[in-house]
Amino acid sequence: MLSAGERPQPAMTNGTGVVDTTRGPVKSPLSSNPNSMWTSKTTVPQPEQVQHIWVVTGPAGCGKSTVGKSIQQALGVPFLEGDDFHPPLNKEKMSTGIPLTDADRWDWLISLRNAAISALSPSETNNFHPPSGVVVACSALKRKYRDVMRVAAYGSPSVQIHFIYLKLDEQMLLQRVMNRQAHYMKSSMVHSQLRDLEEPLGEWDALTVDVGMGKGQGEVQEEVLGLVAGVLGGR
């Protein structure tokens, strides 16, 4: 049995990221016989439009929200800020420098995953015309955390999930977090997050972008959007 991280991605059959729905009804072989009692046509169920969940991951300070919002604007899809889904107790712990445990993160990840699924579902919010995708900013530091998010695509061949990991060295992460204003995440938390970090090496649905090396914000966003366009184009 394949693990959650090895689950094969549904194939895209054209360059737009949309499964080909132009196939018409297929007759039953029996219906070609005029003497047969089976004269009704058998149709093949039409696949739905592919929807994408873009999860921008990495430790605090790597630029998840900024990059996530650039994808949101480029694709015209909803954006979910992972920090908004932490319960008050989690925020209190982080603001006092207490690292979160796996137990602290389970309900948060499930709430965020459910919100992503909800964003892709027909509702009054989207006038019952669900979007082509949703962008989620979520640290997803460990593989098992990413596996929790991957469940969003289980049982839904029309949903594909992608992780965009923003890689940045510890010194730059600390500098960025220290420069934040009025945010509960303290610089001391960067160390604990890096201890927990399991980079998504070899995970088929993950893309890594090095956001250091003197790259400016615009350059990083351009690189990420290029990768997104490549996924949607089937490259």
PABASE-133872 format. One record per residue (C-alpha): residue number from 1; x negated, y negated, z negated. Coordinates in Angstrom, 1 decimal. Layout:
<lumzas>
<lumza num="NUM" x="X" y="Y" z="Z"/>
...
</lumzas>
This chain:
<lumzas>
<lumza num="1" x="0.0" y="0.0" z="0.0"/>
<lumza num="2" x="-1.3" y="-3.5" z="0.9"/>
<lumza num="3" x="-1.9" y="-5.9" z="-1.9"/>
<lumza num="4" x="0.0" y="-9.2" z="-1.9"/>
<lumza num="5" x="-3.1" y="-11.0" z="-0.5"/>
<lumza num="6" x="-3.4" y="-8.5" z="2.3"/>
<lumza num="7" x="0.3" y="-8.6" z="3.4"/>
<lumza num="8" x="0.2" y="-9.0" z="7.2"/>
<lumza num="9" x="1.5" y="-12.3" z="8.5"/>
<lumza num="10" x="4.5" y="-12.2" z="10.9"/>
<lumza num="11" x="3.4" y="-12.8" z="14.5"/>
<lumza num="12" x="4.1" y="-16.0" z="16.3"/>
<lumza num="13" x="5.0" y="-15.4" z="19.9"/>
<lumza num="14" x="4.5" y="-18.7" z="21.4"/>
<lumza num="15" x="2.3" y="-21.8" z="21.0"/>
<lumza num="16" x="4.8" y="-23.8" z="19.0"/>
<lumza num="17" x="4.8" y="-21.6" z="15.9"/>
<lumza num="18" x="8.4" y="-20.6" z="16.7"/>
<lumza num="19" x="9.4" y="-17.1" z="17.4"/>
<lumza num="20" x="10.8" y="-16.7" z="20.9"/>
<lumza num="21" x="14.5" y="-16.6" z="20.7"/>
<lumza num="22" x="15.2" y="-16.6" z="24.5"/>
<lumza num="23" x="15.9" y="-12.9" z="24.7"/>
<lumza num="24" x="19.4" y="-12.2" z="25.7"/>
<lumza num="25" x="21.7" y="-9.3" z="24.8"/>
<lumza num="26" x="20.5" y="-5.8" z="25.7"/>
<lumza num="27" x="23.0" y="-3.3" z="27.0"/>
<lumza num="28" x="23.3" y="0.2" z="25.5"/>
<lumza num="29" x="21.9" y="2.8" z="27.9"/>
<lumza num="30" x="25.3" y="4.5" z="27.7"/>
<lumza num="31" x="27.2" y="1.4" z="28.8"/>
<lumza num="32" x="25.7" y="1.7" z="32.4"/>
<lumza num="33" x="27.8" y="4.8" z="33.0"/>
<lumza num="34" x="31.3" y="3.7" z="34.1"/>
<lumza num="35" x="32.7" y="7.0" z="33.0"/>
<lumza num="36" x="31.3" y="6.7" z="29.5"/>
<lumza num="37" x="33.6" y="5.8" z="26.6"/>
<lumza num="38" x="30.7" y="3.6" z="25.3"/>
<lumza num="39" x="31.4" y="0.4" z="27.2"/>
<lumza num="40" x="30.5" y="-2.2" z="24.6"/>
<lumza num="41" x="27.3" y="-4.2" z="24.7"/>
<lumza num="42" x="24.6" y="-3.8" z="22.0"/>
<lumza num="43" x="22.8" y="-7.0" z="21.1"/>
<lumza num="44" x="19.4" y="-7.4" z="19.5"/>
<lumza num="45" x="19.5" y="-9.6" z="16.4"/>
<lumza num="46" x="17.9" y="-12.9" z="17.1"/>
<lumza num="47" x="14.9" y="-13.9" z="14.9"/>
<lumza num="48" x="15.2" y="-17.1" z="13.0"/>
<lumza num="49" x="12.9" y="-20.1" z="13.4"/>
<lumza num="50" x="9.6" y="-19.7" z="11.6"/>
<lumza num="51" x="9.3" y="-21.9" z="8.5"/>
<lumza num="52" x="5.9" y="-22.6" z="6.9"/>
<lumza num="53" x="4.9" y="-23.1" z="3.3"/>
<lumza num="54" x="1.6" y="-25.1" z="3.1"/>
<lumza num="55" x="0.0" y="-24.7" z="-0.3"/>
<lumza num="56" x="-2.9" y="-27.2" z="-0.9"/>
<lumza num="57" x="-5.1" y="-25.7" z="-3.6"/>
<lumza num="58" x="-8.2" y="-26.5" z="-5.7"/>
<lumza num="59" x="-9.2" y="-27.9" z="-9.1"/>
<lumza num="60" x="-8.1" y="-31.2" z="-10.5"/>
<lumza num="61" x="-9.7" y="-34.1" z="-8.5"/>
<lumza num="62" x="-10.2" y="-32.3" z="-5.2"/>
<lumza num="63" x="-7.5" y="-34.4" z="-3.5"/>
<lumza num="64" x="-4.5" y="-32.0" z="-3.3"/>
<lumza num="65" x="-1.8" y="-34.7" z="-3.5"/>
<lumza num="66" x="-3.5" y="-37.0" z="-1.0"/>
<lumza num="67" x="-4.1" y="-34.2" z="1.6"/>
<lumza num="68" x="-0.6" y="-32.7" z="0.9"/>
<lumza num="69" x="1.1" y="-36.0" z="1.6"/>
<lumza num="70" x="-0.8" y="-36.4" z="4.9"/>
<lumza num="71" x="0.5" y="-33.0" z="6.0"/>
<lumza num="72" x="4.0" y="-34.1" z="4.9"/>
<lumza num="73" x="3.8" y="-37.2" z="7.0"/>
<lumza num="74" x="2.4" y="-35.5" z="10.0"/>
<lumza num="75" x="5.0" y="-32.7" z="10.0"/>
<lumza num="76" x="8.0" y="-34.6" z="8.6"/>
<lumza num="77" x="8.7" y="-32.0" z="5.9"/>
<lumza num="78" x="9.3" y="-32.1" z="2.1"/>
<lumza num="79" x="6.4" y="-32.4" z="-0.4"/>
<lumza num="80" x="6.3" y="-30.9" z="-3.8"/>
<lumza num="81" x="3.9" y="-32.2" z="-6.4"/>
<lumza num="82" x="2.8" y="-29.2" z="-8.6"/>
<lumza num="83" x="2.1" y="-31.4" z="-11.6"/>
<lumza num="84" x="5.8" y="-32.4" z="-11.8"/>
<lumza num="85" x="6.8" y="-28.8" z="-12.4"/>
<lumza num="86" x="4.7" y="-28.3" z="-15.6"/>
<lumza num="87" x="6.8" y="-28.1" z="-18.7"/>
<lumza num="88" x="6.1" y="-30.7" z="-21.4"/>
<lumza num="89" x="4.1" y="-28.3" z="-23.5"/>
<lumza num="90" x="1.7" y="-27.6" z="-20.7"/>
<lumza num="91" x="1.2" y="-31.3" z="-20.1"/>
<lumza num="92" x="0.6" y="-31.9" z="-23.8"/>
<lumza num="93" x="-2.0" y="-29.1" z="-24.0"/>
<lumza num="94" x="-3.9" y="-30.5" z="-21.0"/>
<lumza num="95" x="-3.8" y="-34.0" z="-22.3"/>
<lumza num="96" x="-5.5" y="-32.9" z="-25.5"/>
<lumza num="97" x="-8.1" y="-30.9" z="-23.6"/>
<lumza num="98" x="-6.6" y="-27.4" z="-24.3"/>
<lumza num="99" x="-7.0" y="-25.2" z="-21.2"/>
<lumza num="100" x="-3.9" y="-23.4" z="-20.0"/>
<lumza num="101" x="-3.7" y="-19.7" z="-20.2"/>
<lumza num="102" x="-2.2" y="-17.2" z="-17.7"/>
<lumza num="103" x="0.9" y="-17.1" z="-19.9"/>
<lumza num="104" x="1.2" y="-20.9" z="-19.7"/>
<lumza num="105" x="1.1" y="-20.9" z="-15.9"/>
<lumza num="106" x="3.5" y="-18.1" z="-15.0"/>
<lumza num="107" x="6.8" y="-20.0" z="-15.5"/>
<lumza num="108" x="5.2" y="-23.1" z="-13.8"/>
<lumza num="109" x="4.2" y="-21.1" z="-10.8"/>
<lumza num="110" x="7.6" y="-19.4" z="-10.5"/>
<lumza num="111" x="9.4" y="-22.7" z="-10.8"/>
<lumza num="112" x="7.2" y="-24.2" z="-8.1"/>
<lumza num="113" x="7.7" y="-21.2" z="-5.9"/>
<lumza num="114" x="11.5" y="-21.3" z="-6.4"/>
<lumza num="115" x="11.5" y="-25.0" z="-5.5"/>
<lumza num="116" x="9.6" y="-24.3" z="-2.3"/>
<lumza num="117" x="12.2" y="-21.6" z="-1.3"/>
<lumza num="118" x="15.0" y="-24.0" z="-2.2"/>
<lumza num="119" x="13.5" y="-26.7" z="0.0"/>
<lumza num="120" x="13.5" y="-24.3" z="3.0"/>
<lumza num="121" x="17.2" y="-23.3" z="2.4"/>
<lumza num="122" x="20.2" y="-25.1" z="3.9"/>
<lumza num="123" x="21.7" y="-27.5" z="1.4"/>
<lumza num="124" x="23.4" y="-30.9" z="1.1"/>
<lumza num="125" x="19.9" y="-32.4" z="0.6"/>
<lumza num="126" x="18.9" y="-31.5" z="4.1"/>
<lumza num="127" x="22.4" y="-31.8" z="5.6"/>
<lumza num="128" x="22.3" y="-28.0" z="6.0"/>
<lumza num="129" x="19.5" y="-28.3" z="8.6"/>
<lumza num="130" x="16.5" y="-26.8" z="6.7"/>
<lumza num="131" x="13.1" y="-28.2" z="7.6"/>
<lumza num="132" x="10.4" y="-26.4" z="9.5"/>
<lumza num="133" x="8.3" y="-26.2" z="6.4"/>
<lumza num="134" x="7.4" y="-27.6" z="3.0"/>
<lumza num="135" x="4.0" y="-28.8" z="1.5"/>
<lumza num="136" x="3.1" y="-27.8" z="-2.1"/>
<lumza num="137" x="0.2" y="-29.3" z="-4.1"/>
<lumza num="138" x="-0.8" y="-26.5" z="-6.5"/>
<lumza num="139" x="-4.2" y="-25.7" z="-8.0"/>
<lumza num="140" x="-3.5" y="-21.9" z="-7.7"/>
<lumza num="141" x="-7.0" y="-21.3" z="-9.1"/>
<lumza num="142" x="-6.9" y="-17.5" z="-9.3"/>
<lumza num="143" x="-5.9" y="-15.0" z="-6.7"/>
<lumza num="144" x="-3.1" y="-13.6" z="-8.9"/>
<lumza num="145" x="-1.7" y="-17.2" z="-9.0"/>
<lumza num="146" x="-1.7" y="-17.3" z="-5.3"/>
<lumza num="147" x="0.0" y="-13.9" z="-5.2"/>
<lumza num="148" x="2.8" y="-15.4" z="-7.3"/>
<lumza num="149" x="3.3" y="-18.0" z="-4.6"/>
<lumza num="150" x="3.0" y="-15.4" z="-1.8"/>
<lumza num="151" x="6.2" y="-13.8" z="-3.1"/>
<lumza num="152" x="8.1" y="-16.7" z="-1.5"/>
<lumza num="153" x="7.6" y="-15.1" z="1.9"/>
<lumza num="154" x="8.5" y="-11.5" z="0.9"/>
<lumza num="155" x="11.6" y="-10.2" z="2.5"/>
<lumza num="156" x="11.7" y="-13.2" z="4.8"/>
<lumza num="157" x="10.0" y="-12.6" z="8.2"/>
<lumza num="158" x="10.8" y="-16.1" z="9.2"/>
<lumza num="159" x="8.7" y="-17.6" z="6.4"/>
<lumza num="160" x="4.9" y="-17.8" z="6.5"/>
<lumza num="161" x="2.7" y="-19.1" z="3.7"/>
<lumza num="162" x="-0.7" y="-20.7" z="4.1"/>
<lumza num="163" x="-3.2" y="-21.9" z="1.5"/>
<lumza num="164" x="-5.6" y="-24.8" z="2.2"/>
<lumza num="165" x="-8.4" y="-24.7" z="-0.3"/>
<lumza num="166" x="-10.2" y="-28.0" z="-0.9"/>
<lumza num="167" x="-13.7" y="-27.3" z="-2.0"/>
<lumza num="168" x="-15.7" y="-29.9" z="-3.9"/>
<lumza num="169" x="-18.6" y="-29.8" z="-6.3"/>
<lumza num="170" x="-18.3" y="-30.2" z="-10.1"/>
<lumza num="171" x="-20.0" y="-33.6" z="-10.2"/>
<lumza num="172" x="-17.6" y="-35.2" z="-7.7"/>
<lumza num="173" x="-14.6" y="-33.6" z="-9.3"/>
<lumza num="174" x="-15.6" y="-35.1" z="-12.7"/>
<lumza num="175" x="-16.1" y="-38.5" z="-11.2"/>
<lumza num="176" x="-12.7" y="-38.5" z="-9.5"/>
<lumza num="177" x="-10.8" y="-37.3" z="-12.6"/>
<lumza num="178" x="-12.5" y="-39.9" z="-14.8"/>
<lumza num="179" x="-11.4" y="-42.6" z="-12.4"/>
<lumza num="180" x="-7.8" y="-41.6" z="-12.6"/>
<lumza num="181" x="-5.4" y="-44.0" z="-14.4"/>
<lumza num="182" x="-2.6" y="-42.8" z="-16.7"/>
<lumza num="183" x="-2.9" y="-39.1" z="-15.8"/>
<lumza num="184" x="-2.6" y="-36.4" z="-18.5"/>
<lumza num="185" x="-5.5" y="-34.3" z="-17.0"/>
<lumza num="186" x="-8.7" y="-35.2" z="-18.7"/>
<lumza num="187" x="-12.2" y="-34.8" z="-17.3"/>
<lumza num="188" x="-13.0" y="-32.0" z="-19.8"/>
<lumza num="189" x="-10.4" y="-29.9" z="-18.1"/>
<lumza num="190" x="-12.5" y="-29.7" z="-14.9"/>
<lumza num="191" x="-15.0" y="-27.4" z="-16.6"/>
<lumza num="192" x="-12.2" y="-25.0" z="-17.7"/>
<lumza num="193" x="-10.6" y="-25.1" z="-14.2"/>
<lumza num="194" x="-13.9" y="-24.3" z="-12.6"/>
<lumza num="195" x="-14.4" y="-21.3" z="-15.0"/>
<lumza num="196" x="-11.0" y="-20.0" z="-13.9"/>
<lumza num="197" x="-11.5" y="-20.7" z="-10.2"/>
<lumza num="198" x="-11.6" y="-17.7" z="-7.8"/>
<lumza num="199" x="-12.2" y="-19.1" z="-4.4"/>
<lumza num="200" x="-9.9" y="-17.5" z="-1.7"/>
<lumza num="201" x="-12.8" y="-15.8" z="0.1"/>
<lumza num="202" x="-11.6" y="-13.2" z="2.6"/>
<lumza num="203" x="-7.9" y="-14.0" z="2.0"/>
<lumza num="204" x="-6.2" y="-13.8" z="5.4"/>
<lumza num="205" x="-3.8" y="-16.6" z="4.7"/>
<lumza num="206" x="-6.3" y="-19.1" z="3.3"/>
<lumza num="207" x="-8.3" y="-21.9" z="5.0"/>
<lumza num="208" x="-11.2" y="-23.6" z="3.2"/>
<lumza num="209" x="-12.1" y="-27.2" z="3.8"/>
<lumza num="210" x="-15.3" y="-28.7" z="2.2"/>
<lumza num="211" x="-14.2" y="-32.1" z="1.2"/>
<lumza num="212" x="-17.7" y="-33.2" z="-0.1"/>
<lumza num="213" x="-20.8" y="-33.7" z="2.0"/>
<lumza num="214" x="-20.1" y="-37.4" z="2.3"/>
<lumza num="215" x="-16.8" y="-37.0" z="4.1"/>
<lumza num="216" x="-14.3" y="-39.9" z="3.8"/>
<lumza num="217" x="-10.7" y="-39.5" z="3.1"/>
<lumza num="218" x="-9.7" y="-40.0" z="6.7"/>
<lumza num="219" x="-12.2" y="-37.4" z="7.9"/>
<lumza num="220" x="-10.9" y="-34.8" z="5.5"/>
<lumza num="221" x="-7.3" y="-35.5" z="6.5"/>
<lumza num="222" x="-8.2" y="-35.2" z="10.2"/>
<lumza num="223" x="-9.9" y="-31.9" z="9.6"/>
<lumza num="224" x="-7.0" y="-30.5" z="7.6"/>
<lumza num="225" x="-4.4" y="-31.6" z="10.2"/>
<lumza num="226" x="-6.5" y="-30.0" z="12.9"/>
<lumza num="227" x="-6.4" y="-26.7" z="11.0"/>
<lumza num="228" x="-2.6" y="-27.1" z="10.5"/>
<lumza num="229" x="-2.2" y="-27.7" z="14.2"/>
<lumza num="230" x="-4.3" y="-24.6" z="15.0"/>
<lumza num="231" x="-2.1" y="-22.4" z="12.8"/>
<lumza num="232" x="1.1" y="-23.8" z="14.4"/>
<lumza num="233" x="-0.5" y="-23.3" z="17.8"/>
<lumza num="234" x="-1.3" y="-19.7" z="17.1"/>
<lumza num="235" x="-5.1" y="-20.2" z="17.1"/>
</lumzas>
